[in-house]
Amino acid sequence: MINIDPKRMRTEGVRTDLKAAGGSSSTFIETAEHNGKVDDCLGRSFRSSNGHRDNSDGRLTNYFGLMGMELGENLDVTAFGALFNP
């Protein structure tokens, strides 16, 4: 069984998270995520590295979005989309 629990604001308001990290072999990781006033979430992730040996470099870019609406106490409708390595 696969249970996907979409990201969702549990409190009122707006929230934006930005994260970045770096490491050896010119490794860089960045993520950005925004949760709005309505039931929505937009995000981006980027990772790159030169690798520690020949032909071990890599690069990943991901985008995602979620839009939803609560129809009742135990019922909601949610649409989710993602784009990987455009």
N, C-alpha and C positions, 0 to 999 in steps of 0.2 A: 504494500500500500504506500502511496506517495501522498503526503500531506503538505501542501504548500501554504504557509501562513504569510500573506503579503505584508510588507511594511506598512504600518498605519499609525498615525498619531493617536495616542490614547488620552491626550490632554488638549485643551484649547490653545490656540496660538500658532505661531510660525516657527520653524526650526531649520537652520542651515548648518551642516557639518562639512568641514574641509579638513582633510588629512593628507600629510605628505611624509615620505620616509626615503632614506637613501642608504646605500651600503656599498660593499666592495664590488669590483668588476663593473663600475658605473651603473649600478642598479638604482632605479628610481621607481617609486610607487606613489600614486596620487589618487585620491577619491574625493568626490564632491556629491553632496546629497541635500536636497531641499524638500521639506514638507510644508505645504501651503495651508491656507485657511480652510479650503474645502478638502475633501478626502482625496488628496493627490500627493504624489511623491515622484520626483525626477532625480536621476543620478547619472554619474559618469565615473568610470574607473580607467586608469592608464597604468601600465606596468612595462618597464623596459630594462634590459640588462645586456651588457656586452658578453657576459658569460666568463667562466674561468678557464675555458679551453677553446680550441678551434671549433667553429661551427656550433657553438652553444649559446649564441645570442638569441634574443627573442623580444617580441613586442606584442602587447595585448591592449586593445581599447574596447571598452564596453559602454553602452548607453542603455538606460532603462527608464520606463515611465509607468505610472499606475494612476488610474482614476477610478473612484468608486463613489457609491451613494448608499447610505443606510435606508432601507425600506421599512424596517421595524426593529424591535428589540433583538431578534435573532435572525434577521434576514438582511442581506446586502447584496449589491451587484458590483462587481469589480472587473475592470479591463486592464490588462497588463501587456506591455510590449517591450521587447529587448532587441538590440542590435549589437552583434559581436564582431569585432575586427572589421569595421567598414573600410 
